[in-house]
Amino acid sequence: GLGDVYKRQGKAKATEAVTKVSALLKEGYSEYQYDGNAENAKDALSASITKATASGSFTYNPPTLTGQVLKISAKGKDADTTLKDKYIFGCINLDSGDPEVSKKLVDSNTPDVTCS
């Protein structure tokens, strides 16, 4: 039915955010490898975040840092009804380099990944 069509569209569009969040986390990790400074790694992502937002169906929020865990979230743009108020979350522990990214769209602004 129609509900299935929307689910498939949402899933396909979620792939954009999962892919971009993963790439941003890897970029942050490689920046961290460069000088070992977590704050610099976070700040180095601003241009890539802007670019990711400009070219897609999601708004990529500025990364945050909790200890050595770099976190990035993406929120579906309001113009797209299948993505409005939907999120994809990602994080990476800069010490271990292990990323975690949402597997599907999340219905609230509550991360489903922790990287603890």
N, C-alpha and C positions, 0 to 999 in steps of 0.2 A: 504493500500500500504506500500511500504518500509519506507516512511516517518513516518507512524504510529508506525512501529516497532522501529525506532530510538527514537521516542518520549517516548514510553513505557520504553525502556532501560534507557533513560536519567532519567525518573521519578523514576524508581526503584533504580538507582544509587544515585540519589539526596537524597533518603531516608537515605542512609548511612551518608551523611554529616549533614542532618537535625537532625538525632538521636545523632550523636557524638557532634555536636555543642551544642545541648540542654543539653547533659550530662556535657560538659565542663562548660557551664554557671552555671549549678546547683552546680558543684564542686566549682567554683569560689565563688558562693553565700555562700556555707556552710563554705568555708575558711574565708570569710568575717565575718560570724557570730562568728567565733572562737575568733578573736581579734579586729574586727572593723576597720582593716586597709586595705583600698582598694588596695594599692600598693602591700602589702603582698599577698592578694588574687590573684592578677594578676600574680605575680611571682611564686606562688605555682602551677600554671597550666603548667609550662614548661615541666615537665616529661610526663604528660598526652597528651600534644600537640604532642610531639615527637612520642609517642606510637600510637596516632590516625593517624598520617601521615604515619608511617611505615606500618600500617596494612590496608591501604585502597586505594581508587581511587582518594583521594583528598589530597592536601597539606594544612594543618591547620596552618594558620599564627599566629605568637605570638600575644597574646591579647593586646589590647590597652585600655587605661583608659581616659575617658573624664569626669572630675568631678567624680561622683559616678556611671557612666555608663561604665560597662565592655563590650568591643566589641570583637568578634571573627569572622574571616572570613575563609572560606575554598575555595580553587581554584582547579578545576578539573585538574588532572595530564594530561600533554600533550600526554602521551602514549595512552590515551583513546579518540578517536575522538568525541564521544558523549559528553564528559565532557571538552574538551580543551577550555580554555577561558570562562568557566562557573563558577559561584560563588554561594555560599550559605553564608548568613550573619546571625549573631546572636548578641543579646545584652541583658544585664540585668541591671536593676537599682538596685544597691546593697542595697539601703535604703528600697525599696518596695519589692524586690525579684520577680518582674514581668519580665519574659523573653519574648523576641520576636525573632522568627526565620523565615527566608525566607520560603515561602510555596512551591516554585518551583525554578528551576535553574534560575539564573539571568545572562543576557548576557553581563553585563559590571561590572567593578569594582566600582559600585555605589550602596551602601547599600540601600535595600528596607525596612529596619527596622531602627527605631530611638531610641526607649525607652526614649523619651523626657518627 
